[in-house]
Amino acid sequence: MNRKTFQINGRSAVFFVSAAGVAAVILLACIAPWITPCDPLATDYANTLCPPMPGHWFGCDVMGRDLLSRIIVGARISVLMGLAAVALPAIVGIGIGFIAAYIGGWVDTLLMRVADLFQSFPEFILGVAIVGVLGPSMLNAFIAIIAVTWIRYARQTRSLVIGIVHAPFIETARLNGCNAWQIAVRHILPAMLPQTIAMAVLDIGPVMLLLAAFSFLGLGVQPPTPEWGALLNDGRFYFSSAPYLMLFPGVAIFVTVLVFNILGTSFSRIINNKENRL
């Protein structure tokens, strides 16, 4: 086995291992309500701030609620909401970028100036401002995420479509009698989709961190709903006496974001290698 083959196999191994990790996280999020050892909302003041021990492996919070159960159920919100908060902006951005590049002219100029307007503000600051105006809630945090992240998909899609629309195979499709809709759906969209998917996978980790940050600041998921960022916010008041209240949710966020980032990076490398070979 030569060095190049070893590198390719190594990248594939990283991709499959990270994909397995992501699948495990998503599975945990889907079945969370049925595998928790305790009711995540049940209070037990006899166990207030109890340290990790058998029966409460991650300890209990200030209201005696089992932290392990709250972290497991919190995965359902943090992970699934993070996936949705990437999928919707991607769909919106792809649609806007596609229209801008395919129609061109004043439509392209107008849509890109709107994108410039949104992009002139830092994402986090703009998101906080939007939630501040709409009011703290999970839905409003979700809306803020969509408002600040669709721009990158619109710009990438526009760039990809402009590069594809004048390619020889598109001209061949036109000569064969394909109309604009057929060219867009059958030829342009499949050609740009791999790069867009790679970008979306890379975006999941940062979006999850953004959602956790909103909840940590009290702008996202509201108590008593368990969510990893909200659990960090709850635990910060007792960090000196019960550091595990922040440690375990922080580790959950770190590991989840890490596996999504590794998956996105390895997937991007695989896509780039295939395009380079072509």
FENURDA-V426510 format. One record per backbone hydrogen bond with DSSP energy under -1.0 kcal/mol. CO is the residue of the C=O (numbers start at 1). NH is the residue of the N-H. Records with the same first field share a line. If there is no record, write none. Layout:
CO->NH  NH
This chain:
2->6
3->7
4->8
5->9
6->10
7->11
8->12
9->13
10->14
11->15
12->16
13->17
14->18
15->19
16->20
17->21
18->22
19->23
20->24
21->25
22->26
23->27
24->28
25->29
26->30
27->31
31->34
32->35
39->42
44->47
47->50
50->60
53->56
56->53  59
59->67
61->49  64
63->44
65->61
66->70
67->71
68->72
69->73
70->74
71->75
74->78
75->79
77->81
78->82
79->83
80->84
81->85
83->87
84->88
86->90
87->91
88->92
89->93
90->94
91->95
92->96
93->97
94->98
95->99
96->100
97->101
98->102
99->103
100->104
105->109
106->110
107->111
108->112
109->113
110->114
111->115
112->116
113->117
114->118
115->119
116->120
118->121
122->126
123->127
124->128
125->129
126->130
127->131
128->132
129->133
130->134
131->135
137->141
138->142
139->143
140->144
141->145
142->146
143->147
144->148
145->149
146->150
150->154
151->155
152->156
153->157
154->158
155->159
156->160
157->161
158->162
159->163
160->164
161->165
164->167
167->171
168->172
169->173
170->174
171->175
172->176
173->178
174->177
179->183
180->184
181->185
182->186
183->187  188
184->189
187->191
188->192
189->193
192->196
193->197
194->198
195->199
196->200
197->201
198->202
199->203
203->207
204->208
205->209
206->210
207->211
208->212
209->213
210->214
211->215
212->216
213->217
214->219
215->218
219->137
222->225
227->231
228->232
229->233
230->234
231->235
232->236
235->238
238->242
242->245
243->246  247
244->248
246->250
247->251
248->252
249->253
250->254
251->255
252->256
253->257
254->258
255->259
256->260
257->261
258->262
259->263
260->264
261->265
262->266
263->267
264->268
265->269
266->270
267->271
268->272
269->273
270->274
271->275
272->276
273->277
274->278
